[in-house]
Amino acid sequence: MSSILFDFGREVCGHLSVAEHREWLVTNGIGGFASGTIAGLLTRRYHGLLLAALRPPLGRTLLFTKLDETVEYDGIYRESGRFYSLYNNRWTSGSVEPKGHHFINRFHLEGTTPVWTYAIANALLEKRIWMQPGANTTYIQYKLVRATGPMDLEAKAFINYRDYHSTTIMNDWDLDSEEVAHGLCLQLSETETPLYLLSDRAEITPQFDWYEDFLLRVEEYRGQRDVQEDHLYAAQLRVVLHPGETMTIVASTEPNPEMDSTVAYAARQAYEAALIARAQAQYTKPLPIHIKQLVLAADQFVVKRPTAADVNGRSIIAGYPWFSDWGRDTMVALHGLTLTTGRAEEAASILRTYAQFVDMGMIPNRFPDVGERPEYNTVDATLWYLEAIRAYHAATGDDALVRELYPVLKDIVAWHQRGTRYNIYMDEKDGLLHAGEEGVQLTWMDAKINDWVVTPRIGKPVEINALWYNGLCNMVAFAELAGDDADVYRQLAEKVKTGYGRYWNEKMGYCYDVLDGPDGHDGSLRPNQLLAISLPHSPLTPAQQRSVVDAAARHLLTAHGLRSLSPDDTTYIGHYGGDQRKRDEAYHQGTVWGWLIGPFISAHLRVYQNPDQAFSYATSLFYHLSDHGIGSISEIFDGDPPFTPRGCFAQAWSVAELLRVWQQTQADR
């Protein structure tokens, strides 16, 4: 028990409102995943036992939705046993029937593997769910750990075949069920990917019956139009378990997955043990248990992205359950997810992978779920790329990779000087980058409603030029390593540093958020200016740095991150909820972002030189690990207390920045 960080009894599992709020996640390293709630309720369209990445790391498709388990047991005489329903369903009427959470005696994580313990009379039945690394294969294992007689287990298997962003209403599917070794091959047509539903012991019988009107409560809260769904009951599984016996169900897109559950689970455990060992090898002191959990959480975002140049290329999924791999998120998160965890080879692969997609001096903003062409509507992702390379070199001393990528980096700077997409160019007068045009969102504050960019920030955003200055300083070192003329970057950096002085507003005691916008300078107090302090090269004076940190601490800091706008601003919105328009209006207008705790802690450390005090601001996020996405860190939180978690329940840069500043402030202390 002491080695398990997340362990809940009936105080959580027995209360539906609490148990359905906490979500679990397992992943396979190629973009596929499974997710759900402790209670077993489907509350999102993204919940399911196999959301397969059919075009890794994307093409994510819901294939296997859920299992509805019923057991018959009386402890002694099977013929007179009682039936117990262990599952939950919420219907569009609002009713929850049956109420299987009443039998959940315990829920805990073993690494990233969710484990339920059901108490049925005097019996205990365990269920585990995990995925095979590198494959679209999910295992669901049942073990009768305590009983005084046999238990009959029956499970209804529900399937689907849809993009993970959509929903399904009963239709005229023509499902082909073919008997194969260990179970069934289920396929809608010859052109669709088959689902292999297999078991090591259970009898599997094909069925065909639509179950209608599942209500997706979180989608309803989020104001989505499609809040109900139908799923196809495609197979029935039956087995008799005796005390100590196990039965495993395997759902896979592969015809011959590993069927020995002992071997499969040992492989999963060995994989996660190796992750911890690689991270631990970097430090002399034992990793705290919550840092070990973050190391495992970090792995869930690192995925394969095969390219023509490298079939083993890597990228980073921005967040679960709905984001793909985004350039900005990848570069912000690279340091924490890979370099602090001993995964420098993957970091190098990510940097090489994105170099292949540089176009007009820009890396992609994101790779769409549908379509092959990446989108380039970002001004900061490429500047973060320069910083990610610096962080990689600082951690590894790998001069060769810097020299390999240097021509790309040199081209990036040249494009930004002369101008590239979306009116991104360097102003020759002050050396600062200008970015933006009507109808396009370019900074990380990128909410857009139809043609309306909520936070347009056209002009010279403060963090963009902090990144620009930092990147140019990095280019000085890169040029020297490559044997090129570094003076050109040194002189340009000095020009930008001088120009950056325009951001300082003495009256406010902090920086303008945007200079030279359509309506002049924007004096909104936002967290963006912290990057001018947290990045290795700062264009601000020590007195200015301290003033910015103090202003952010007074007005933006919360228990779970920083608000995206000061509550004193008349446009501040403290609650993130409602339909998409209302949510997007609040997204960067007060909503708290978990990843911003990283820049704040780094800036605080730079100013006050007190590692323990700086890292103390992250304390509440470690408590948050047991909430929302269990074992991970959420994307966002309400701006107003109690700072309820919202958005993605597992976000790459939230996890990454917590790991990065832990290393910066606490490692080996």
C-alpha positions in Angstrom: 0.0 0.0 0.0 2.8 2.5 0.9 4.3 2.2 -2.7 0.9 3.0 -4.3 0.4 6.7 -4.7 -3.3 6.6 -5.8 -5.5 4.3 -3.8 -9.2 5.0 -3.2 -11.8 3.2 -1.1 -15.5 3.6 -0.9 -15.1 7.2 0.2 -14.5 7.9 -3.5 -15.7 4.8 -5.4 -19.0 4.6 -3.6 -20.1 8.2 -4.5 -21.0 8.5 -8.1 -20.5 12.2 -8.4 -16.9 11.8 -7.1 -16.1 8.5 -8.9 -17.2 9.7 -12.3 -15.2 12.9 -12.0 -11.9 11.0 -11.7 -10.6 9.6 -15.0 -8.0 7.0 -15.9 -5.8 6.8 -19.0 -3.6 4.1 -20.5 -1.7 4.6 -23.7 0.3 2.6 -26.2 3.1 5.0 -27.4 1.7 5.3 -31.0 -1.2 7.6 -30.3 -3.8 5.0 -29.3 -5.3 5.0 -25.8 -8.1 3.8 -23.5 -9.8 6.0 -20.9 -12.8 6.1 -18.7 -14.0 6.9 -15.2 -13.5 5.2 -11.8 -17.3 4.7 -11.8 -17.3 3.0 -15.2 -19.6 5.5 -16.7 -19.1 6.8 -20.2 -19.1 10.6 -19.7 -17.2 11.7 -22.8 -17.1 10.6 -26.5 -13.4 9.9 -25.8 -14.1 7.1 -23.3 -13.5 3.6 -24.5 -11.4 0.5 -24.1 -9.6 0.8 -27.4 -9.2 4.0 -29.3 -6.8 2.8 -31.9 -4.3 5.0 -33.8 -4.9 3.7 -37.3 -2.4 6.2 -38.8 0.0 6.6 -35.9 0.0 8.8 -34.0 -3.4 9.9 -35.4 -6.3 8.3 -37.1 -7.7 7.6 -33.7 -10.8 5.5 -33.9 -13.1 4.1 -31.3 -13.3 0.4 -31.9 -14.1 -1.2 -28.5 -16.3 0.9 -26.2 -17.0 -1.0 -23.0 -17.8 -4.2 -21.1 -21.0 -4.6 -19.0 -20.1 -7.3 -16.5 -22.6 -9.4 -14.5 -21.5 -12.1 -12.0 -23.5 -14.9 -10.4 -22.2 -15.9 -7.0 -23.4 -17.0 -3.6 -20.2 -18.4 -2.2 -21.1 -22.0 -2.1 -23.9 -23.2 -4.4 -23.8 -22.0 -8.0 -27.3 -23.2 -8.8 -28.8 -20.8 -6.2 -26.5 -17.9 -6.7 -27.4 -14.3 -6.9 -26.7 -11.9 -9.8 -24.7 -8.8 -9.4 -24.3 -6.1 -12.1 -20.9 -4.5 -11.8 -21.3 -1.8 -14.5 -22.9 1.7 -14.8 -24.8 3.3 -17.6 -26.3 6.8 -17.7 -29.3 7.1 -20.1 -30.7 10.2 -21.7 -33.5 10.1 -19.2 -30.9 11.0 -16.6 -31.2 7.8 -14.7 -28.1 5.6 -13.9 -28.9 2.0 -14.1 -27.6 -0.3 -12.8 -25.4 1.1 -10.1 -22.3 -1.1 -10.3 -20.1 1.4 -8.5 -21.8 0.2 -5.2 -19.7 -2.9 -5.6 -16.3 -1.1 -6.1 -14.5 -1.6 -2.9 -11.2 -0.1 -4.0 -9.6 1.6 -7.0 -5.9 2.1 -7.4 -3.1 2.5 -10.0 -0.3 0.1 -10.5 2.0 2.4 -12.4 -0.4 3.6 -15.0 -2.6 0.5 -14.9 -6.1 1.1 -13.3 -7.2 -1.7 -11.0 -10.7 -2.1 -9.6 -11.6 -4.4 -6.7 -15.2 -5.4 -6.5 -16.6 -6.8 -3.3 -19.4 -9.3 -4.0 -20.7 -10.9 -0.8 -17.6 -12.5 0.6 -15.7 -12.5 -2.7 -13.2 -10.0 -4.2 -12.9 -9.7 -7.9 -10.1 -7.6 -9.4 -10.1 -6.0 -12.9 -7.0 -4.5 -14.6 -6.7 -2.6 -17.9 -3.5 -2.0 -19.8 -2.2 -1.6 -23.3 0.7 -3.2 -25.1 3.5 -0.7 -25.9 3.7 -0.1 -29.6 0.4 -1.8 -30.6 -3.3 -1.1 -30.7 -4.0 -3.8 -28.2 -5.9 -3.5 -24.9 -6.0 -6.1 -22.2 -8.8 -6.4 -19.6 -8.0 -9.0 -17.0 -10.2 -10.4 -14.2 -9.0 -12.3 -11.2 -11.0 -13.9 -8.5 -8.7 -13.1 -5.6 -11.0 -14.3 -2.8 -14.1 -16.5 -2.7 -15.5 -19.6 -1.1 -16.8 -21.0 -4.4 -16.8 -20.5 -8.1 -18.1 -17.3 -9.8 -19.9 -17.1 -13.1 -18.8 -14.0 -15.0 -20.7 -12.7 -18.1 -19.8 -9.6 -20.0 -21.5 -7.8 -22.9 -18.9 -6.4 -25.3 -19.9 -3.1 -27.0 -18.1 -1.9 -30.1 -18.2 1.0 -32.4 -16.3 2.3 -35.5 -16.0 6.1 -35.6 -13.6 8.9 -35.4 -12.9 9.7 -31.8 -14.2 13.2 -32.0 -17.7 12.1 -33.2 -20.6 10.1 -31.9 -22.7 7.2 -33.4 -26.4 6.8 -33.7 -27.9 3.4 -34.5 -27.5 2.6 -38.2 -27.6 -0.2 -40.7 -24.1 -1.6 -40.2 -23.5 -5.0 -41.7 -21.1 -6.5 -39.2 -19.1 -9.5 -40.2 -18.3 -11.8 -37.2 -15.8 -14.5 -38.1 -14.6 -17.1 -35.6 -10.9 -17.1 -35.1 -8.5 -18.7 -32.6 -9.4 -17.5 -29.1 -12.5 -15.5 -30.3 -13.9 -13.3 -33.0 -12.8 -11.1 -35.8 -15.3 -8.2 -36.1 -15.3 -6.2 -39.3 -17.7 -3.8 -41.0 -16.3 -4.1 -44.5 -13.2 -5.4 -46.3 -11.8 -1.8 -46.3 -12.2 -1.2 -42.6 -9.7 -2.2 -39.9 -10.9 -5.3 -38.1 -11.2 -5.7 -34.4 -10.1 -8.9 -32.9 -12.0 -9.7 -29.7 -10.2 -12.6 -28.0 -9.9 -14.3 -24.6 -7.6 -16.8 -23.1 -10.5 -18.6 -21.3 -13.9 -17.1 -21.9 -16.4 -18.5 -24.4 -17.2 -15.7 -26.9 -20.6 -15.7 -28.7 -21.4 -13.2 -31.5 -24.4 -10.9 -30.9 -26.0 -8.0 -32.8 -28.1 -5.6 -30.8 -27.9 -1.8 -30.7 -28.1 -0.2 -27.2 -29.4 3.3 -27.6 -29.4 6.6 -25.7 -26.2 6.6 -23.6 -25.9 10.1 -22.2 -22.4 11.7 -22.2 -22.7 14.0 -19.3 -19.4 15.9 -19.7 -20.2 16.6 -23.3 -23.5 17.9 -22.2 -21.8 20.2 -19.7 -19.4 21.3 -22.5 -22.4 22.4 -24.6 -21.8 19.9 -27.3 -24.6 19.2 -29.8 -24.2 15.5 -29.7 -24.5 14.4 -26.1 -26.0 10.9 -26.6 -24.7 7.9 -28.4 -25.6 4.3 -29.4 -23.2 1.4 -29.2 -23.4 -2.1 -30.7 -23.6 -5.1 -28.5 -21.4 -7.4 -30.6 -20.4 -10.3 -28.4 -21.1 -12.1 -25.1 -18.3 -13.5 -23.0 -18.8 -16.2 -20.4 -16.4 -17.9 -18.0 -16.5 -19.7 -14.6 -13.8 -18.5 -12.3 -12.5 -20.4 -9.3 -10.6 -18.7 -6.5 -7.2 -17.5 -7.7 -8.0 -17.9 -11.4 -7.8 -15.2 -14.0 -9.5 -14.5 -17.3 -8.3 -12.0 -19.8 -10.0 -10.3 -22.7 -7.8 -8.9 -25.5 -9.1 -6.3 -28.0 -6.7 -5.6 -30.8 -6.3 -4.5 -34.4 -3.7 -7.3 -34.8 -4.7 -10.9 -35.6 -2.1 -12.5 -33.2 -1.5 -10.5 -30.1 0.1 -12.0 -27.0 -2.5 -14.1 -25.4 -0.6 -15.0 -22.2 -1.8 -12.3 -19.9 1.1 -13.0 -17.4 3.6 -12.4 -20.1 1.7 -9.3 -21.4 1.4 -7.7 -18.0 5.0 -8.5 -17.1 6.0 -6.7 -20.3 3.9 -3.7 -19.4 5.4 -3.6 -15.9 9.0 -4.0 -17.2 8.4 -1.2 -19.7 7.4 1.2 -16.9 10.1 0.0 -14.5 12.6 0.8 -17.3 11.2 4.3 -17.6 11.7 4.9 -13.8 15.2 3.4 -14.0 16.2 5.7 -16.9 15.0 8.7 -15.0 16.6 7.6 -11.7 20.0 7.2 -13.4 20.3 10.9 -13.7 20.1 11.6 -10.0 22.0 10.5 -7.0 19.0 10.6 -4.6 16.0 8.3 -4.9 13.2 9.9 -6.9 10.2 10.8 -4.7 7.1 8.7 -5.5 5.2 11.6 -7.0 8.1 12.3 -9.4 8.1 8.7 -10.4 4.4 9.0 -11.2 5.1 12.1 -13.3 7.8 10.2 -15.2 5.2 7.6 -16.1 2.7 10.3 -17.0 5.3 11.9 -19.2 5.7 8.7 -21.2 2.0 8.8 -22.2 2.6 11.9 -24.4 5.7 10.7 -26.2 4.6 8.9 -29.4 6.0 7.6 -32.6 5.5 9.7 -35.8 7.0 7.8 -38.7 8.3 9.9 -41.5 9.8 9.2 -44.9 13.3 9.9 -43.4 12.8 8.0 -40.1 10.2 5.3 -39.5 11.0 5.6 -35.8 10.5 9.4 -35.6 9.0 10.8 -32.4 6.5 13.6 -31.5 4.5 14.6 -28.5 0.7 14.4 -28.1 -0.4 17.8 -26.6 -3.1 16.4 -24.4 -5.6 13.6 -23.8 -8.3 12.9 -24.7 -8.6 15.1 -27.8 -5.4 16.8 -28.9 -3.0 15.7 -31.6 0.7 16.6 -31.7 1.2 20.3 -31.8 4.5 22.0 -32.6 4.3 24.6 -29.8 3.2 22.1 -27.1 5.9 19.7 -28.3 8.7 22.2 -28.0 7.6 23.6 -24.6 7.2 20.0 -23.3 10.3 18.4 -24.7 12.6 19.5 -21.9 10.4 18.2 -19.1 9.1 15.0 -20.8 12.4 13.8 -22.2 15.4 15.5 -20.8 14.5 15.4 -17.1 13.5 11.7 -17.6 16.7 10.4 -19.2 15.2 10.1 -22.7 17.7 12.2 -24.7 17.5 9.9 -27.7 13.7 10.5 -28.1 14.4 14.3 -27.7 16.9 14.2 -30.6 14.4 12.2 -32.7 11.7 14.8 -32.0 14.0 17.6 -33.0 15.0 15.8 -36.2 11.4 14.9 -37.0 10.2 18.5 -36.8 13.2 19.7 -38.8 11.8 17.7 -41.8 8.6 19.8 -41.6 10.2 23.3 -41.5 8.7 25.4 -44.2 9.3 29.1 -44.8 11.2 29.2 -41.6 8.4 27.7 -39.5 7.6 24.4 -37.8 4.0 23.3 -37.9 1.4 24.5 -35.4 -0.2 21.1 -35.5 -0.8 17.9 -37.4 -4.5 17.6 -38.1 -6.5 14.5 -37.2 -7.9 14.5 -40.7 -5.8 15.3 -43.7 -2.1 15.1 -44.3 -1.0 18.7 -44.6 0.3 20.3 -41.4 -0.9 23.7 -40.4 1.6 26.5 -39.8 -0.5 29.2 -38.0 1.9 29.8 -35.1 4.6 32.4 -34.4 6.0 30.9 -31.2 6.4 27.2 -32.0 9.5 27.8 -34.1 11.0 30.1 -31.5 10.4 27.4 -28.9 12.2 25.0 -31.2 15.3 27.1 -30.9 15.0 26.9 -27.1 14.4 23.1 -27.2 17.6 22.6 -29.1 19.5 24.7 -26.6 18.0 22.6 -23.7 18.9 19.4 -25.5 22.5 20.5 -26.0 22.8 21.7 -22.4 21.7 18.3 -21.2 23.7 16.1 -23.6 26.6 18.1 -25.0 25.7 16.7 -28.4 27.5 19.1 -30.7 26.8 16.8 -33.7 23.0 17.3 -33.6 23.4 21.1 -33.4 25.8 21.1 -36.4 23.3 18.8 -38.3 20.4 21.1 -37.7 22.3 24.4 -37.9 21.4 25.0 -41.6 17.7 24.7 -40.7 18.2 27.1 -37.7 20.0 29.6 -39.8 17.2 29.5 -42.4 14.6 30.0 -39.6 16.2 33.2 -38.5 16.6 34.5 -42.0 12.9 33.9 -42.8 11.9 35.7 -39.6 14.1 38.7 -40.5 12.8 39.1 -44.0 9.2 38.0 -43.3 7.2 34.8 -43.6 3.6 33.7 -43.3 0.8 35.7 -41.5 2.7 39.0 -41.5 5.5 37.7 -39.3 8.6 39.8 -39.8 11.3 41.6 -38.0 10.9 45.4 -37.6 14.2 46.9 -38.7 13.6 49.9 -36.4 13.8 48.0 -33.1 14.6 44.4 -34.1 11.4 43.1 -32.6 9.2 40.6 -34.3 5.8 41.7 -35.5 3.1 39.0 -36.1 -0.5 38.8 -37.0 -3.3 39.4 -39.4 -7.1 39.5 -39.1 -8.7 36.1 -38.6 -5.6 34.2 -37.7 -4.5 33.1 -34.2 -0.7 32.9 -33.9 0.3 32.9 -30.2 -0.5 30.3 -27.6 -3.5 32.3 -26.7 -5.2 30.8 -29.8 -9.0 30.5 -29.2 -11.0 31.2 -32.3 -14.8 31.2 -32.8 -15.5 31.0 -36.5 -13.7 34.0 -37.9 -13.3 35.7 -34.5 -10.0 35.4 -32.8 -10.8 35.9 -29.1 -7.3 37.1 -28.1 -5.7 38.3 -31.4 -2.6 40.0 -30.0 -1.7 41.4 -33.4 1.5 43.4 -33.2 4.6 42.6 -31.1 3.6 40.2 -28.3 5.8 40.3 -25.2 6.6 36.6 -25.0 7.3 36.3 -28.7 10.1 38.8 -28.5 11.4 37.3 -25.3 11.6 34.0 -27.3 13.2 35.9 -30.2 15.8 37.4 -28.0 16.5 34.1 -26.3 16.7 32.3 -29.6 19.2 34.8 -31.1 21.4 34.4 -28.0 21.2 30.7 -28.6 22.1 31.2 -32.2 25.4 32.8 -31.1 26.3 29.5 -29.4 25.0 27.4 -32.3 27.0 29.4 -34.9 30.2 29.0 -32.9 29.6 25.2 -32.7 29.0 25.1 -36.4 32.0 27.2 -37.2 29.9 30.1 -38.6 30.0 33.8 -38.0 28.4 34.3 -34.6 28.8 38.1 -34.6 25.8 38.6 -36.8 23.5 37.0 -34.2 25.3 38.7 -31.3 24.7 42.1 -32.8 21.1 41.3 -33.7 20.5 40.1 -30.1 21.8 43.3 -28.7 19.5 45.3 -31.0 16.5 43.3 -29.9 17.5 43.7 -26.2 17.6 47.4 -26.7 14.2 47.4 -28.5 12.7 45.2 -25.8 13.0 48.2 -23.4 9.9 49.6 -25.1 7.8 47.0 -23.3 8.5 48.4 -19.9 5.7 50.5 -18.4 7.1 52.3 -15.4 3.7 53.3 -14.2 2.3 49.8 -14.2 5.5 48.2 -12.9 5.4 45.5 -15.5 5.5 45.0 -19.3 3.0 45.7 -22.0 1.5 42.5 -23.3 1.6 43.7 -26.9 3.3 46.7 -28.6 2.3 48.5 -31.8 -1.1 46.7 -32.1 -4.0 48.1 -34.2 -5.1 50.0 -31.1 -1.7 50.9 -29.8 0.0 49.2 -26.8 -1.9 46.6 -24.8 -1.3 47.0 -21.1 -3.3 43.9 -20.0 -1.6 42.0 -17.1 -1.1 38.5 -18.5 1.5 35.9 -17.6 3.2 36.0 -21.0 5.9 38.4 -19.8 7.2 35.9 -17.4 9.0 34.2 -20.3 11.3 37.3 -20.4 12.6 36.1 -17.0 12.2 32.4 -17.0 14.1 31.8 -20.3 17.9 31.5 -20.0 18.5 34.9 -21.6 16.5 37.8 -20.2 16.2 41.2 -21.9 14.9 42.8 -18.6 17.0 44.4 -15.8 17.1 42.7 -12.4 14.7 45.3 -10.9 12.3 44.9 -13.8 12.4 41.1 -13.4 11.5 41.3 -9.7 8.7 43.8 -10.4 7.1 41.4 -13.0 7.4 38.4 -10.7 5.8 40.3 -7.8 2.9 41.5 -10.0 2.3 38.0 -11.3 2.3 36.6 -7.8 -0.2 39.2 -6.6 -2.7 39.0 -9.5 -2.2 35.9 -11.5 -0.9 33.1 -9.3 -3.3 30.4 -8.1 -3.0 27.0 -6.4 -2.8 25.3 -9.8 -1.1 27.6 -12.1 -1.4 31.2 -13.4 -4.5 33.0 -14.6 -4.3 34.0 -18.2 -5.6 37.5 -17.3 -5.8 39.6 -14.2 -9.1 39.4 -12.3 -8.9 43.2 -12.1 -9.4 43.4 -15.9 -12.9 44.2 -17.0 -12.8 41.4 -19.6 -11.8 38.7 -17.0 -13.9 35.5 -17.0 -13.4 33.3 -13.9 -15.4 30.2 -14.9 -14.7 27.9 -17.9 -17.8 26.2 -19.0 -20.9 26.1 -21.2 -21.0 25.7 -24.9 -17.9 26.1 -27.1 -18.4 29.8 -27.6 -18.5 30.5 -23.9 -15.6 28.2 -23.2 -13.5 29.8 -25.9 -14.3 33.3 -24.6 -12.9 32.3 -21.2 -10.0 30.1 -22.5 -7.4 32.9 -22.3 -9.4 35.6 -20.5 -8.8 34.4 -16.9 -8.7 30.6 -17.1 -5.8 29.2 -15.1 -3.2 27.2 -17.1 -1.2 24.5 -15.3 1.9 24.8 -17.5 2.4 28.4 -16.5 3.5 27.3 -13.0 6.8 26.4 -14.7 7.7 29.9 -16.1 6.6 31.4 -12.8 8.8 29.1 -10.6 11.8 29.6 -12.9 11.3 33.4 -12.9 10.8 33.4 -9.1 14.0 31.4 -8.7 16.0 33.8 -10.9 14.8 36.8 -8.9 14.9 35.5 -5.3 17.5 32.7 -5.5 15.5 30.5 -3.1 14.9 27.0 -4.7 12.7 25.7 -1.8 10.5 28.7 -1.8 10.2 28.8 -5.5 9.1 25.2 -5.8 6.7 25.5 -2.9 4.3 27.1 -5.4 3.9 23.8 -7.1 2.7 21.9 -4.0 -1.0 22.0 -4.8 -0.4 20.4 -8.2 0.9 17.3 -6.6 -2.3 17.0 -4.6 -4.1 17.5 -8.0 -2.5 14.3 -9.3 -5.2 12.4 -7.5 -8.0 14.4 -9.1 -9.5 14.7 -12.6 -6.9 12.7 -14.7 -5.5 10.3 -12.0 -1.7 10.4 -12.1 -1.5 13.3 -14.5 -2.0 17.1 -14.6 -4.9 18.9 -16.2 -4.7 21.4 -19.0 -6.7 24.2 -17.3 -8.7 25.3 -14.2 -11.3 27.8 -13.4 -9.8 31.3 -12.7 -12.0 31.6 -9.6 -11.7 29.4 -6.5 -11.9 26.5 -6.0 -10.0 26.3 -9.3 -12.0 23.3 -10.6 -10.0 21.4 -13.2 -11.3 21.7 -16.8 -10.3 20.9 -20.3 -8.0 17.9 -21.0 -7.5 15.7 -18.0 -3.9 15.0 -19.0 -1.8 17.8 -20.6 1.7 17.3 -21.9 3.2 20.7 -21.0 1.5 20.8 -17.6 3.3 17.5 -16.7 6.5 18.6 -18.4 6.8 22.0 -16.7 6.3 20.4 -13.3 9.1 17.9 -14.0 11.4 20.6 -15.4 11.1 23.0 -12.4 11.4 20.1 -10.0 14.8 19.3 -11.6 15.8 22.9 -11.6 15.0 23.5 -8.0 15.1 20.2 -6.1 17.2 17.6 -7.9 20.1 16.3 -5.8 19.5 18.9 -3.1 
